[in-house]
């Protein structure tokens, strides 16, 4: 199993949700976050003083998938989140050792379905 964490622009969330739903994936977590990377934010003037706004709003999508779904999921997220501009986001992939469905005690892939 793999954990996919995608940090995307907020305006791309609906497109990503639609494409992930079309893949019939079970389970998705979405969080509103703020962060900074290469984009580094912008400067604003507040009451005549320059203020450095270095945290930018992003959306974090987390999902646990089967190994054989990984490439398709990453491709679809990349394809639908990409604008070609700085700040499109990143995708992080990590291994998941196990999963447990609390209600039934099912483990592994069975806990994902």
Biopython code that builds the backbone (N, CA, C, O; Angstrom):
import numpy as np
from Bio.PDB.StructureBuilder import StructureBuilder

atoms = [
    (1, "UNK", "N", (0.850, -1.179, 0.000)),
    (1, "UNK", "CA", (0.000, 0.000, 0.000)),
    (1, "UNK", "C", (0.890, 1.234, 0.000)),
    (1, "UNK", "O", (2.021, 1.212, 0.486)),
    (2, "UNK", "N", (0.345, 2.311, -0.561)),
    (2, "UNK", "CA", (1.061, 3.573, -0.648)),
    (2, "UNK", "C", (0.206, 4.698, -0.073)),
    (2, "UNK", "O", (-1.020, 4.684, -0.179)),
    (3, "UNK", "N", (0.873, 5.663, 0.533)),
    (3, "UNK", "CA", (0.215, 6.890, 0.973)),
    (3, "UNK", "C", (0.629, 7.980, 0.002)),
    (3, "UNK", "O", (1.818, 8.183, -0.245)),
    (4, "UNK", "N", (-0.355, 8.681, -0.549)),
    (4, "UNK", "CA", (-0.104, 9.778, -1.476)),
    (4, "UNK", "C", (-0.553, 11.056, -0.787)),
    (4, "UNK", "O", (-1.701, 11.168, -0.355)),
    (5, "UNK", "N", (0.354, 12.018, -0.686)),
    (5, "UNK", "CA", (0.047, 13.336, -0.144)),
    (5, "UNK", "C", (0.296, 14.341, -1.259)),
    (5, "UNK", "O", (1.421, 14.489, -1.734)),
    (6, "UNK", "N", (-0.750, 15.022, -1.668)),
    (6, "UNK", "CA", (-0.633, 16.002, -2.746)),
    (6, "UNK", "C", (-0.947, 17.384, -2.189)),
    (6, "UNK", "O", (-1.990, 17.596, -1.569)),
    (7, "UNK", "N", (-0.037, 18.316, -2.415)),
    (7, "UNK", "CA", (-0.217, 19.704, -2.026)),
    (7, "UNK", "C", (-0.529, 20.480, -3.303)),
    (7, "UNK", "O", (0.315, 20.585, -4.193)),
    (8, "UNK", "N", (-1.737, 21.019, -3.390)),
    (8, "UNK", "CA", (-2.201, 21.628, -4.639)),
    (8, "UNK", "C", (-2.767, 23.020, -4.390)),
    (8, "UNK", "O", (-2.983, 23.429, -3.249)),
    (9, "UNK", "N", (-3.001, 23.739, -5.492)),
    (9, "UNK", "CA", (-3.675, 25.038, -5.425)),
    (9, "UNK", "C", (-5.141, 24.815, -5.023)),
    (9, "UNK", "O", (-5.762, 23.859, -5.486)),
    (10, "UNK", "N", (-5.697, 25.677, -4.176)),
    (10, "UNK", "CA", (-7.097, 25.512, -3.752)),
    (10, "UNK", "C", (-8.085, 25.447, -4.913)),
    (10, "UNK", "O", (-9.059, 24.697, -4.853)),
    (11, "UNK", "N", (-7.848, 26.218, -5.961)),
    (11, "UNK", "CA", (-8.799, 26.247, -7.078)),
    (11, "UNK", "C", (-8.799, 24.955, -7.898)),
    (11, "UNK", "O", (-9.663, 24.773, -8.756)),
    (12, "UNK", "N", (-7.852, 24.064, -7.649)),
    (12, "UNK", "CA", (-7.778, 22.794, -8.381)),
    (12, "UNK", "C", (-8.457, 21.646, -7.643)),
    (12, "UNK", "O", (-8.533, 20.534, -8.166)),
    (13, "UNK", "N", (-8.949, 21.902, -6.437)),
    (13, "UNK", "CA", (-9.505, 20.826, -5.610)),
    (13, "UNK", "C", (-10.663, 20.097, -6.297)),
    (13, "UNK", "O", (-10.673, 18.866, -6.333)),
    (14, "UNK", "N", (-11.623, 20.819, -6.833)),
    (14, "UNK", "CA", (-12.793, 20.163, -7.434)),
    (14, "UNK", "C", (-12.394, 19.282, -8.615)),
    (14, "UNK", "O", (-12.927, 18.184, -8.777)),
    (15, "UNK", "N", (-11.463, 19.753, -9.437)),
    (15, "UNK", "CA", (-10.986, 18.938, -10.563)),
    (15, "UNK", "C", (-10.342, 17.647, -10.066)),
    (15, "UNK", "O", (-10.580, 16.574, -10.622)),
    (16, "UNK", "N", (-9.534, 17.753, -9.028)),
    (16, "UNK", "CA", (-8.847, 16.572, -8.477)),
    (16, "UNK", "C", (-9.866, 15.618, -7.857)),
    (16, "UNK", "O", (-9.783, 14.407, -8.062)),
    (17, "UNK", "N", (-10.817, 16.148, -7.107)),
    (17, "UNK", "CA", (-11.855, 15.288, -6.512)),
    (17, "UNK", "C", (-12.607, 14.522, -7.590)),
    (17, "UNK", "O", (-12.859, 13.326, -7.445)),
    (18, "UNK", "N", (-12.965, 15.206, -8.670)),
    (18, "UNK", "CA", (-13.707, 14.559, -9.757)),
    (18, "UNK", "C", (-12.914, 13.417, -10.377)),
    (18, "UNK", "O", (-13.453, 12.334, -10.606)),
    (19, "UNK", "N", (-11.644, 13.655, -10.648)),
    (19, "UNK", "CA", (-10.829, 12.625, -11.299)),
    (19, "UNK", "C", (-10.562, 11.450, -10.344)),
    (19, "UNK", "O", (-10.516, 10.303, -10.788)),
    (20, "UNK", "N", (-10.386, 11.715, -9.056)),
    (20, "UNK", "CA", (-10.177, 10.625, -8.100)),
    (20, "UNK", "C", (-11.457, 9.818, -7.898)),
    (20, "UNK", "O", (-11.403, 8.599, -7.735)),
    (21, "UNK", "N", (-12.602, 10.491, -7.909)),
    (21, "UNK", "CA", (-13.882, 9.772, -7.821)),
    (21, "UNK", "C", (-14.080, 8.878, -9.043)),
    (21, "UNK", "O", (-14.607, 7.772, -8.922)),
    (22, "UNK", "N", (-13.664, 9.348, -10.213)),
    (22, "UNK", "CA", (-13.789, 8.559, -11.438)),
    (22, "UNK", "C", (-12.926, 7.297, -11.379)),
    (22, "UNK", "O", (-13.241, 6.297, -12.023)),
    (23, "UNK", "N", (-11.841, 7.345, -10.608)),
    (23, "UNK", "CA", (-10.973, 6.169, -10.440)),
    (23, "UNK", "C", (-11.536, 5.189, -9.410)),
    (23, "UNK", "O", (-10.958, 4.127, -9.179)),
    (24, "UNK", "N", (-12.662, 5.548, -8.793)),
    (24, "UNK", "CA", (-13.339, 4.695, -7.805)),
    (24, "UNK", "C", (-12.439, 4.360, -6.617)),
    (24, "UNK", "O", (-12.392, 3.221, -6.152)),
    (25, "UNK", "N", (-11.724, 5.385, -6.137)),
    (25, "UNK", "CA", (-10.875, 5.196, -4.964)),
    (25, "UNK", "C", (-11.719, 5.284, -3.710)),
    (25, "UNK", "O", (-12.685, 6.045, -3.651)),
    (26, "UNK", "N", (-11.354, 4.508, -2.718)),
    (26, "UNK", "CA", (-12.087, 4.479, -1.460)),
    (26, "UNK", "C", (-11.366, 5.335, -0.431)),
    (26, "UNK", "O", (-10.307, 4.942, 0.058)),
    (27, "UNK", "N", (-11.903, 6.471, -0.099)),
    (27, "UNK", "CA", (-11.337, 7.276, 0.967)),
    (27, "UNK", "C", (-10.412, 8.369, 0.482)),
    (27, "UNK", "O", (-9.556, 8.163, -0.378)),
    (28, "UNK", "N", (-10.613, 9.538, 1.063)),
    (28, "UNK", "CA", (-9.847, 10.712, 0.679)),
    (28, "UNK", "C", (-9.950, 11.702, 1.830)),
    (28, "UNK", "O", (-11.041, 11.942, 2.347)),
    (29, "UNK", "N", (-8.832, 12.272, 2.232)),
    (29, "UNK", "CA", (-8.832, 13.320, 3.254)),
    (29, "UNK", "C", (-8.337, 14.611, 2.625)),
    (29, "UNK", "O", (-7.388, 14.606, 1.842)),
    (30, "UNK", "N", (-8.983, 15.710, 2.971)),
    (30, "UNK", "CA", (-8.615, 17.013, 2.436)),
    (30, "UNK", "C", (-8.454, 17.981, 3.603)),
    (30, "UNK", "O", (-9.304, 18.046, 4.491)),
    (31, "UNK", "N", (-7.358, 18.728, 3.590)),
    (31, "UNK", "CA", (-7.091, 19.729, 4.629)),
    (31, "UNK", "C", (-6.713, 21.044, 3.985)),
    (31, "UNK", "O", (-6.015, 21.074, 2.971)),
    (32, "UNK", "N", (-7.176, 22.133, 4.578)),
    (32, "UNK", "CA", (-6.714, 23.452, 4.170)),
    (32, "UNK", "C", (-5.468, 23.752, 4.981)),
    (32, "UNK", "O", (-5.486, 23.672, 6.210)),
    (33, "UNK", "N", (-4.390, 24.096, 4.300)),
    (33, "UNK", "CA", (-3.128, 24.349, 4.981)),
    (33, "UNK", "C", (-2.520, 25.647, 4.458)),
    (33, "UNK", "O", (-3.007, 26.245, 3.499)),
    (34, "UNK", "N", (-1.450, 26.058, 5.113)),
    (34, "UNK", "CA", (-0.658, 27.185, 4.638)),
    (34, "UNK", "C", (0.794, 26.759, 4.689)),
    (34, "UNK", "O", (1.215, 26.046, 5.599)),
    (35, "UNK", "N", (1.549, 27.200, 3.709)),
    (35, "UNK", "CA", (2.952, 26.839, 3.684)),
    (35, "UNK", "C", (3.722, 27.699, 2.706)),
    (35, "UNK", "O", (3.166, 28.573, 2.041)),
    (36, "UNK", "N", (5.004, 27.433, 2.636)),
    (36, "UNK", "CA", (5.823, 28.158, 1.671)),
    (36, "UNK", "C", (6.853, 27.208, 1.090)),
    (36, "UNK", "O", (7.295, 26.262, 1.742)),
    (37, "UNK", "N", (7.214, 27.475, -0.116)),
    (37, "UNK", "CA", (8.220, 26.708, -0.825)),
    (37, "UNK", "C", (8.983, 27.665, -1.712)),
    (37, "UNK", "O", (9.360, 28.756, -1.282)),
    (38, "UNK", "N", (9.208, 27.268, -2.925)),
    (38, "UNK", "CA", (9.936, 28.105, -3.878)),
    (38, "UNK", "C", (9.198, 29.412, -4.164)),
    (38, "UNK", "O", (9.822, 30.435, -4.445)),
    (39, "UNK", "N", (7.874, 29.371, -4.090)),
    (39, "UNK", "CA", (7.048, 30.529, -4.416)),
    (39, "UNK", "C", (7.296, 31.696, -3.461)),
    (39, "UNK", "O", (7.242, 32.853, -3.878)),
    (40, "UNK", "N", (7.560, 31.415, -2.212)),
    (40, "UNK", "CA", (7.954, 32.375, -1.176)),
    (40, "UNK", "C", (6.952, 33.475, -0.848)),
    (40, "UNK", "O", (7.304, 34.390, -0.103)),
    (41, "UNK", "N", (5.753, 33.439, -1.348)),
    (41, "UNK", "CA", (4.747, 34.422, -0.970)),
    (41, "UNK", "C", (4.856, 35.732, -1.718)),
    (41, "UNK", "O", (5.317, 35.767, -2.859)),
    (42, "UNK", "N", (4.429, 36.821, -1.074)),
    (42, "UNK", "CA", (4.411, 38.131, -1.709)),
    (42, "UNK", "C", (4.498, 39.207, -0.642)),
    (42, "UNK", "O", (4.421, 38.910, 0.550)),
    (43, "UNK", "N", (4.656, 40.446, -1.058)),
    (43, "UNK", "CA", (4.687, 41.589, -0.155)),
    (43, "UNK", "C", (3.407, 42.383, -0.297)),
    (43, "UNK", "O", (2.899, 42.578, -1.401)),
    (44, "UNK", "N", (2.889, 42.840, 0.834)),
    (44, "UNK", "CA", (1.715, 43.698, 0.854)),
    (44, "UNK", "C", (2.020, 44.903, 1.719)),
    (44, "UNK", "O", (2.940, 44.882, 2.537)),
    (45, "UNK", "N", (1.247, 45.941, 1.531)),
    (45, "UNK", "CA", (1.371, 47.118, 2.374)),
    (45, "UNK", "C", (0.160, 47.196, 3.281)),
    (45, "UNK", "O", (-0.979, 47.207, 2.814)),
    (46, "UNK", "N", (0.413, 47.251, 4.593)),
    (46, "UNK", "CA", (-0.647, 47.345, 5.579)),
    (46, "UNK", "C", (-0.382, 48.602, 6.402)),
    (46, "UNK", "O", (0.636, 48.705, 7.087)),
    (47, "UNK", "N", (-1.306, 49.551, 6.328)),
    (47, "UNK", "CA", (-1.170, 50.835, 7.029)),
    (47, "UNK", "C", (0.163, 51.507, 6.729)),
    (47, "UNK", "O", (0.799, 52.084, 7.611)),
    (48, "UNK", "N", (0.568, 51.421, 5.477)),
    (48, "UNK", "CA", (1.787, 52.085, 5.035)),
    (48, "UNK", "C", (3.078, 51.323, 5.267)),
    (48, "UNK", "O", (4.143, 51.779, 4.852)),
    (49, "UNK", "N", (3.007, 50.176, 5.920)),
    (49, "UNK", "CA", (4.205, 49.374, 6.180)),
    (49, "UNK", "C", (4.199, 48.136, 5.293)),
    (49, "UNK", "O", (3.162, 47.505, 5.089)),
    (50, "UNK", "N", (5.369, 47.802, 4.772)),
    (50, "UNK", "CA", (5.481, 46.606, 3.936)),
    (50, "UNK", "C", (5.485, 45.356, 4.817)),
    (50, "UNK", "O", (6.237, 45.271, 5.788)),
    (51, "UNK", "N", (4.642, 44.394, 4.467)),
    (51, "UNK", "CA", (4.534, 43.139, 5.214)),
    (51, "UNK", "C", (4.821, 41.993, 4.263)),
    (51, "UNK", "O", (4.254, 41.921, 3.173)),
    (52, "UNK", "N", (5.703, 41.099, 4.679)),
    (52, "UNK", "CA", (6.047, 39.927, 3.875)),
    (52, "UNK", "C", (5.082, 38.799, 4.212)),
    (52, "UNK", "O", (5.082, 38.291, 5.333)),
    (53, "UNK", "N", (4.267, 38.409, 3.251)),
    (53, "UNK", "CA", (3.318, 37.301, 3.432)),
    (53, "UNK", "C", (3.974, 36.067, 2.821)),
    (53, "UNK", "O", (3.918, 35.866, 1.608)),
    (54, "UNK", "N", (4.604, 35.233, 3.671)),
    (54, "UNK", "CA", (5.353, 34.116, 3.098)),
    (54, "UNK", "C", (4.656, 32.769, 3.229)),
    (54, "UNK", "O", (5.220, 31.748, 2.835)),
    (55, "UNK", "N", (3.455, 32.742, 3.766)),
    (55, "UNK", "CA", (2.689, 31.505, 3.787)),
    (55, "UNK", "C", (1.529, 31.631, 2.817)),
    (55, "UNK", "O", (0.782, 32.609, 2.846)),
    (56, "UNK", "N", (1.389, 30.651, 1.973)),
    (56, "UNK", "CA", (0.383, 30.669, 0.919)),
    (56, "UNK", "C", (-0.621, 29.553, 1.185)),
    (56, "UNK", "O", (-0.247, 28.461, 1.615)),
    (57, "UNK", "N", (-1.898, 29.833, 0.928)),
    (57, "UNK", "CA", (-2.923, 28.807, 1.121)),
    (57, "UNK", "C", (-2.759, 27.696, 0.089)),
    (57, "UNK", "O", (-2.579, 27.950, -1.101)),
    (58, "UNK", "N", (-2.827, 26.468, 0.572)),
    (58, "UNK", "CA", (-2.778, 25.273, -0.267)),
    (58, "UNK", "C", (-3.808, 24.287, 0.254)),
    (58, "UNK", "O", (-4.371, 24.462, 1.335)),
    (59, "UNK", "N", (-4.040, 23.264, -0.522)),
    (59, "UNK", "CA", (-4.890, 22.147, -0.117)),
    (59, "UNK", "C", (-4.010, 20.906, -0.050)),
    (59, "UNK", "O", (-3.211, 20.651, -0.951)),
    (60, "UNK", "N", (-4.162, 20.138, 1.023)),
    (60, "UNK", "CA", (-3.436, 18.871, 1.161)),
    (60, "UNK", "C", (-4.445, 17.738, 1.007)),
    (60, "UNK", "O", (-5.431, 17.656, 1.740)),
    (61, "UNK", "N", (-4.175, 16.872, 0.041)),
    (61, "UNK", "CA", (-5.010, 15.699, -0.195)),
    (61, "UNK", "C", (-4.205, 14.479, 0.232)),
    (61, "UNK", "O", (-3.052, 14.317, -0.168)),
    (62, "UNK", "N", (-4.815, 13.625, 1.042)),
    (62, "UNK", "CA", (-4.156, 12.395, 1.478)),
    (62, "UNK", "C", (-5.027, 11.205, 1.114)),
    (62, "UNK", "O", (-6.241, 11.224, 1.322)),
    (63, "UNK", "N", (-4.403, 10.174, 0.571)),
    (63, "UNK", "CA", (-5.131, 8.944, 0.299)),
    (63, "UNK", "C", (-4.182, 7.758, 0.381)),
    (63, "UNK", "O", (-2.990, 7.865, 0.094)),
    (64, "UNK", "N", (-4.743, 6.638, 0.777)),
    (64, "UNK", "CA", (-4.005, 5.375, 0.842)),
    (64, "UNK", "C", (-4.548, 4.503, -0.282)),
    (64, "UNK", "O", (-5.756, 4.299, -0.399)),
    (65, "UNK", "N", (-3.633, 3.991, -1.108)),
    (65, "UNK", "CA", (-4.051, 3.226, -2.280)),
    (65, "UNK", "C", (-3.242, 1.943, -2.395)),
    (65, "UNK", "O", (-2.216, 1.773, -1.736)),
    (66, "UNK", "N", (-3.723, 1.049, -3.241)),
    (66, "UNK", "CA", (-2.985, -0.163, -3.544)),
    (66, "UNK", "C", (-1.798, 0.189, -4.443)),
    (66, "UNK", "O", (-1.848, 1.163, -5.194)),
    (67, "UNK", "N", (-0.742, -0.602, -4.362)),
    (67, "UNK", "CA", (0.478, -0.342, -5.132)),
    (67, "UNK", "C", (0.204, -0.204, -6.623)),
    (67, "UNK", "O", (0.790, 0.651, -7.287)),
    (68, "UNK", "N", (-0.688, -1.044, -7.152)),
    (68, "UNK", "CA", (-0.933, -1.025, -8.598)),
    (68, "UNK", "C", (-1.741, 0.191, -9.068)),
    (68, "UNK", "O", (-1.879, 0.405, -10.272)),
    (69, "UNK", "N", (-2.269, 0.980, -8.145)),
    (69, "UNK", "CA", (-3.015, 2.190, -8.503)),
    (69, "UNK", "C", (-2.120, 3.437, -8.537)),
    (69, "UNK", "O", (-2.541, 4.493, -9.009)),
    (70, "UNK", "N", (-0.905, 3.311, -8.043)),
    (70, "UNK", "CA", (-0.051, 4.470, -7.804)),
    (70, "UNK", "C", (0.190, 5.324, -9.044)),
    (70, "UNK", "O", (-0.066, 6.527, -9.015)),
    (71, "UNK", "N", (0.666, 4.740, -10.110)),
    (71, "UNK", "CA", (1.027, 5.531, -11.286)),
    (71, "UNK", "C", (-0.161, 6.267, -11.881)),
    (71, "UNK", "O", (-0.045, 7.426, -12.279)),
    (72, "UNK", "N", (-1.303, 5.596, -11.941)),
    (72, "UNK", "CA", (-2.494, 6.243, -12.496)),
    (72, "UNK", "C", (-2.945, 7.409, -11.629)),
    (72, "UNK", "O", (-3.315, 8.462, -12.149)),
    (73, "UNK", "N", (-2.918, 7.229, -10.314)),
    (73, "UNK", "CA", (-3.327, 8.293, -9.395)),
    (73, "UNK", "C", (-2.387, 9.492, -9.507)),
    (73, "UNK", "O", (-2.843, 10.630, -9.610)),
    (74, "UNK", "N", (-1.091, 9.242, -9.490)),
    (74, "UNK", "CA", (-0.109, 10.330, -9.592)),
    (74, "UNK", "C", (-0.249, 11.049, -10.937)),
    (74, "UNK", "O", (-0.210, 12.278, -10.987)),
    (75, "UNK", "N", (-0.408, 10.302, -12.007)),
    (75, "UNK", "CA", (-0.572, 10.907, -13.333)),
    (75, "UNK", "C", (-1.811, 11.802, -13.394)),
    (75, "UNK", "O", (-1.755, 12.908, -13.930)),
    (76, "UNK", "N", (-2.921, 11.324, -12.847)),
    (76, "UNK", "CA", (-4.175, 12.086, -12.901)),
    (76, "UNK", "C", (-4.096, 13.352, -12.048)),
    (76, "UNK", "O", (-4.570, 14.411, -12.458)),
    (77, "UNK", "N", (-3.493, 13.240, -10.857)),
    (77, "UNK", "CA", (-3.343, 14.424, -10.009)),
    (77, "UNK", "C", (-2.453, 15.446, -10.710)),
    (77, "UNK", "O", (-2.792, 16.628, -10.772)),
    (78, "UNK", "N", (-1.320, 14.993, -11.235)),
    (78, "UNK", "CA", (-0.386, 15.888, -11.916)),
    (78, "UNK", "C", (-1.056, 16.568, -13.105)),
    (78, "UNK", "O", (-0.956, 17.783, -13.276)),
    (79, "UNK", "N", (-1.726, 15.786, -13.908)),
    (79, "UNK", "CA", (-2.386, 16.302, -15.112)),
    (79, "UNK", "C", (-3.434, 17.357, -14.785)),
    (79, "UNK", "O", (-3.563, 18.348, -15.504)),
    (80, "UNK", "N", (-4.181, 17.153, -13.710)),
    (80, "UNK", "CA", (-5.286, 18.051, -13.384)),
    (80, "UNK", "C", (-4.900, 19.206, -12.465)),
    (80, "UNK", "O", (-5.647, 20.179, -12.365)),
    (81, "UNK", "N", (-3.761, 19.123, -11.798)),
    (81, "UNK", "CA", (-3.332, 20.195, -10.895)),
    (81, "UNK", "C", (-2.349, 21.153, -11.554)),
    (81, "UNK", "O", (-2.083, 22.233, -11.025)),
    (82, "UNK", "N", (-1.815, 20.769, -12.691)),
    (82, "UNK", "CA", (-0.746, 21.527, -13.330)),
    (82, "UNK", "C", (-1.256, 22.765, -14.065)),
    (82, "UNK", "O", (-2.187, 22.689, -14.867)),
    (83, "UNK", "N", (-0.624, 23.911, -13.774)),
    (83, "UNK", "CA", (-0.893, 25.134, -14.535)),
    (83, "UNK", "C", (0.347, 25.567, -15.306)),
    (83, "UNK", "O", (0.256, 26.346, -16.255)),
    (84, "UNK", "N", (1.503, 25.061, -14.894)),
    (84, "UNK", "CA", (2.766, 25.462, -15.509)),
    (84, "UNK", "C", (3.429, 26.616, -14.788)),
    (84, "UNK", "O", (4.524, 27.034, -15.165)),
    (85, "UNK", "N", (2.783, 27.137, -13.756)),
    (85, "UNK", "CA", (3.332, 28.257, -12.989)),
    (85, "UNK", "C", (3.938, 27.764, -11.680)),
    (85, "UNK", "O", (3.600, 26.688, -11.187)),
    (86, "UNK", "N", (4.841, 28.576, -11.126)),
    (86, "UNK", "CA", (5.405, 28.271, -9.810)),
    (86, "UNK", "C", (4.260, 28.200, -8.815)),
    (86, "UNK", "O", (3.353, 29.031, -8.854)),
    (87, "UNK", "N", (4.291, 27.222, -7.930)),
    (87, "UNK", "CA", (3.250, 27.083, -6.918)),
    (87, "UNK", "C", (2.195, 26.048, -7.244)),
    (87, "UNK", "O", (1.176, 25.972, -6.557)),
    (88, "UNK", "N", (2.417, 25.242, -8.286)),
    (88, "UNK", "CA", (1.457, 24.183, -8.621)),
    (88, "UNK", "C", (1.379, 23.119, -7.533)),
    (88, "UNK", "O", (0.344, 22.469, -7.391)),
    (89, "UNK", "N", (2.433, 22.927, -6.773)),
    (89, "UNK", "CA", (2.410, 21.991, -5.664)),
    (89, "UNK", "C", (3.360, 20.832, -5.835)),
    (89, "UNK", "O", (4.203, 20.815, -6.733)),
    (90, "UNK", "N", (3.206, 19.860, -4.951)),
    (90, "UNK", "CA", (4.061, 18.674, -4.955)),
    (90, "UNK", "C", (3.233, 17.468, -4.541)),
    (90, "UNK", "O", (2.179, 17.598, -3.918)),
    (91, "UNK", "N", (3.738, 16.284, -4.905)),
    (91, "UNK", "CA", (3.135, 15.021, -4.479)),
    (91, "UNK", "C", (4.220, 14.228, -3.765)),
    (91, "UNK", "O", (5.330, 14.082, -4.277)),
    (92, "UNK", "N", (3.895, 13.718, -2.585)),
    (92, "UNK", "CA", (4.811, 12.875, -1.831)),
    (92, "UNK", "C", (4.198, 11.489, -1.713)),
    (92, "UNK", "O", (2.996, 11.348, -1.490)),
    (93, "UNK", "N", (5.030, 10.470, -1.865)),
    (93, "UNK", "CA", (4.580, 9.084, -1.844)),
    (93, "UNK", "C", (5.387, 8.341, -0.799)),
    (93, "UNK", "O", (6.613, 8.445, -0.760)),
    (94, "UNK", "N", (4.697, 7.588, 0.050)),
    (94, "UNK", "CA", (5.399, 6.790, 1.055)),
    (94, "UNK", "C", (4.733, 5.428, 1.186)),
    (94, "UNK", "O", (3.567, 5.246, 0.834)),
    (95, "UNK", "N", (5.503, 4.477, 1.703)),
    (95, "UNK", "CA", (4.989, 3.126, 1.928)),
    (95, "UNK", "C", (4.142, 3.092, 3.190)),
    (95, "UNK", "O", (4.430, 3.785, 4.165)),
    (96, "UNK", "N", (3.103, 2.285, 3.160)),
    (96, "UNK", "CA", (2.253, 2.054, 4.331)),
    (96, "UNK", "C", (2.418, 0.589, 4.716)),
    (96, "UNK", "O", (2.158, -0.304, 3.910)),
    (97, "UNK", "N", (2.843, 0.352, 5.927)),
    (97, "UNK", "CA", (3.107, -1.011, 6.382)),
    (97, "UNK", "C", (1.815, -1.805, 6.570)),
    (97, "UNK", "O", (1.772, -2.995, 6.258)),
    (98, "UNK", "N", (0.777, -1.167, 7.069)),
    (98, "UNK", "CA", (-0.467, -1.889, 7.321)),
    (98, "UNK", "C", (-1.591, -0.880, 7.504)),
    (98, "UNK", "O", (-1.351, 0.310, 7.708)),
    (99, "UNK", "N", (-2.813, -1.373, 7.429)),
    (99, "UNK", "CA", (-4.006, -0.577, 7.697)),
    (99, "UNK", "C", (-4.978, -1.465, 8.463)),
    (99, "UNK", "O", (-5.045, -2.671, 8.227)),
    (100, "UNK", "N", (-5.720, -0.875, 9.366)),
    (100, "UNK", "CA", (-6.684, -1.632, 10.162)),
    (100, "UNK", "C", (-8.016, -0.886, 10.152)),
    (100, "UNK", "O", (-8.083, 0.297, 10.487)),
    (101, "UNK", "N", (-9.075, -1.599, 9.760)),
    (101, "UNK", "CA", (-10.422, -1.026, 9.872)),
    (101, "UNK", "C", (-10.868, -1.269, 11.305)),
    (101, "UNK", "O", (-11.016, -2.415, 11.729)),
    (102, "UNK", "N", (-11.080, -0.200, 12.044)),
    (102, "UNK", "CA", (-11.388, -0.304, 13.465)),
    (102, "UNK", "C", (-12.678, -1.076, 13.710)),
    (102, "UNK", "O", (-12.742, -1.894, 14.628)),
    (103, "UNK", "N", (-13.702, -0.830, 12.906)),
    (103, "UNK", "CA", (-15.010, -1.467, 13.121)),
    (103, "UNK", "C", (-14.944, -2.986, 13.062)),
    (103, "UNK", "O", (-15.553, -3.663, 13.891)),
    (104, "UNK", "N", (-14.204, -3.540, 12.080)),
    (104, "UNK", "CA", (-14.216, -4.988, 11.857)),
    (104, "UNK", "C", (-12.896, -5.675, 12.190)),
    (104, "UNK", "O", (-12.852, -6.898, 12.325)),
    (105, "UNK", "N", (-11.835, -4.910, 12.321)),
    (105, "UNK", "CA", (-10.526, -5.510, 12.560)),
    (105, "UNK", "C", (-9.827, -5.982, 11.295)),
    (105, "UNK", "O", (-8.733, -6.541, 11.366)),
    (106, "UNK", "N", (-10.457, -5.761, 10.119)),
    (106, "UNK", "CA", (-9.819, -6.153, 8.854)),
    (106, "UNK", "C", (-8.494, -5.418, 8.706)),
    (106, "UNK", "O", (-8.337, -4.280, 9.149)),
    (107, "UNK", "N", (-7.537, -6.107, 8.065)),
    (107, "UNK", "CA", (-6.208, -5.519, 7.911)),
    (107, "UNK", "C", (-5.788, -5.523, 6.446)),
    (107, "UNK", "O", (-6.342, -6.242, 5.614)),
    (108, "UNK", "N", (-4.785, -4.688, 6.164)),
    (108, "UNK", "CA", (-4.211, -4.643, 4.834)),
    (108, "UNK", "C", (-5.164, -4.080, 3.804)),
    (108, "UNK", "O", (-5.936, -3.165, 4.092)),
    (109, "UNK", "N", (-5.106, -4.633, 2.590)),
    (109, "UNK", "CA", (-5.932, -4.165, 1.468)),
    (109, "UNK", "C", (-7.422, -4.263, 1.809)),
    (109, "UNK", "O", (-8.210, -3.412, 1.396)),
    (110, "UNK", "N", (-7.807, -5.294, 2.557)),
    (110, "UNK", "CA", (-9.228, -5.461, 2.931)),
    (110, "UNK", "C", (-9.733, -4.267, 3.724)),
    (110, "UNK", "O", (-10.915, -3.936, 3.642)),
    (111, "UNK", "N", (-8.868, -3.613, 4.489)),
    (111, "UNK", "CA", (-9.273, -2.450, 5.291)),
    (111, "UNK", "C", (-9.522, -1.230, 4.409)),
    (111, "UNK", "O", (-10.200, -0.291, 4.828)),
    (112, "UNK", "N", (-8.985, -1.236, 3.202)),
    (112, "UNK", "CA", (-9.170, -0.103, 2.298)),
    (112, "UNK", "C", (-10.445, -0.177, 1.502)),
    (112, "UNK", "O", (-10.929, 0.849, 1.026)),
    (113, "UNK", "N", (-11.007, -1.359, 1.342)),
    (113, "UNK", "CA", (-12.175, -1.536, 0.476)),
    (113, "UNK", "C", (-13.473, -1.327, 1.216)),
    (113, "UNK", "O", (-14.547, -1.440, 0.624)),
]
sb = StructureBuilder()
sb.init_structure("model")
sb.init_model(0)
sb.init_chain("A")
sb.init_seg("    ")
for serial, (resi, resn, name, xyz) in enumerate(atoms, 1):
    if name == "N":
        sb.init_residue(resn, " ", resi, " ")
    sb.init_atom(name, np.array(xyz, "f"), 0.0, 1.0, " ", f" {name:<3s}", serial, name[0])
structure = sb.get_structure()
